[in-house]
Amino acid sequence: MTMVDVAIVDYGMGNLRSVEQALRHVAPTASIVVTDDATVIEQAGRVVFPGQGAMPDCMRELDARGLRSAVIHASRSKPFLGICIGLQMLFQHSAEGDVPGLGVLQGEVLRFAANMQDVAGQKLKVPHMGWNQVRRIEQSASGQGDAPLVPAPLEGGRLGRGVHPLWDGIEQDARFYYVHSYYVKPENAGLIQATSDYPEPFVCAVAQENLFAVQFHPEKSQAAGLKLLQNFVHWNP
Amino acid sequence: MLAKRIIPCLDVTHGRVVKGVSFVELRDAGDPVEIARRYDEQGADELTFLDITASSDDRGIIFRIIEQVASQVFIPLTVGGGVREVGDVRNLLNAGADKVSINTSAVVNPQLVADAASRYGSQCIVVAIDAKQVSPGNWEVFTHGGRKATGLDVVEWAKKMQLLGAGEILLTSMDRDGQKNGFDLALTRRVTDALEIPVIASGGVGNLQHLADGVTQGGADAVLAASIFHFGEYTVQQAKQFMAAKGIEVRL
């Protein structure tokens, strides 16, 4: 079997075409496959783990295809990008359907509160749908443990010391496209790479060694999203 | 802060973008792929394609258009028109749509909305409602391109669709569509206040103030317009700058 550069994990939930198209656009010569074959995932150079729909269904379908251990192994061993539910599934537990996740990361998945309002008193809808600003967090030298939940903005939107390489070339507060009703709450604040406000800050990107995962959809976030995907396909953690 | 979305709408028939007045009198506006690319460059937040004939001969055309657009334009794409069963939803998603809009079939078979949402997730199911005022403060749902009255109250219907799993409501005022005298703001406000899910206001935009009014007075989460963009009156970027100047959060 020819080794693939990027395997997009297909566990039968939702549409992976957009993720595939965007990756092909940023890496036209790479071998990119959408696959439900554990062997292909295990042998791929890097893995993208997307997800749409409800978390209980996603967990069930992942197991029905026997992909759990391949995904967990990939998340610990090679460049790995979780997107949307693919971020949420990495955690220990989700309030959506009260189900356990893969437990790769410590923490839980919670639902946005009902009846939220913005500063002008307008109702904030759930799902959180549309383009929101992503505020990167500058990591400490140790990279663990002491990052605040609400980070100080970086000067002039430039890449600061310790900013994760997947943000390379992306402006501070760049807008990305979201559609979700649940968000992750990691136990270890040192994992947090970025937050967005709705209306309170919530975690929209986490990283741990070879793993990076985002709540927004880079494949649908025009130039900023394509840049993040391009950074991912060139990332060597 | 979450930005309010501006969504150009491309009504497609026989492979061309067209625009009518109150759902009739079609005028040609050009090639859908080319127009989609132009709006993406101008900063459109999403694009909506409505296959307005949706006859069986035309189905292949819309799939090819979506495939071409999806390979070049990396923002959310919604496709509607002629969606009758879960298989239609699947085929549109496979062609590259991110969301599928269901209108007449939601009325004929509400279970379709529930089935499609549970299979593919609420995030990709938009229910389109064509609304017509029947008495002061009351609007009725119409189907079949606005030709058929249903007897359904718009607000109650929208709430039911939310309950069944719709992720978003595309609300079109038939009274205003193509008239260029602004959204039906009372209708928009009534529906958005009644729902937890986002509402896209549609029908009647003639100038940039109308777009701003849809958000500030109508309470819409997104605004959809067709002819003001198609015929070069305004660019999407101009619309966003206008809204930003009015204090509305937009993606510039």
Interface residues (C-beta under 8 A of the other chain):
Chain A: M13 G14 N15 R17 S18 Q21 A22 H25 Q52 G53 A54 D57 A114 D118 Q122 K123 L124 K125 V126 P127 H128 M129 G130 W131 N132 Q133 R175 Y177 Y178 V179 H180 D197 Y198 E219 K220 S221 Q222 G225 L226
Chain B: M1 L2 A3 K4 R5 D40 D45 A70 S71 F74 I75 P76 L93 N94 A95 G96 A97 D98 S118 R119 Y120 G121 S122 Q123 C124 G167 E168 T192 D193 L195 E196 I197 P198 V199 G219 D221 A222 R251
